[in-house]
Amino acid sequence: MKKSALVSLLVLAVLLLTAAPSHAWRHFHHGGVFIGVGPSFWWGPSYPYAWYPPPYYGPPTVVIEEPPTYIEQPAPTPPQAYWHYCPSAGGYYPTVQTCPEAWIKVPPRAE
């Protein structure tokens, strides 16, 4: 009976030493308590990178703008054109090219 118990214990130890780490081993390795018999092996961290859930962006912001309002301005009136009269010559520019006194501005009139 002692011989069969010793063989069973030896087979169990060989199986534990040659088995690949399981998911349960990872949980024990990261903060739990693990009590075992035999040499210990460490294969590095079970999760080398922390996992974060994808970011949540929420619904897009909708901005409704009123179309621009254009106010049409009246066309500017052209500056008043004057005729220039020379009293001493008795005529208007450009018929009279020079005037010895100051020219007199006369508003144009329709003929």
Helices and strands as residue ranges (DSSP letters): H 2-18, H 23-29, E 83-86, E 91-92, E 104-106
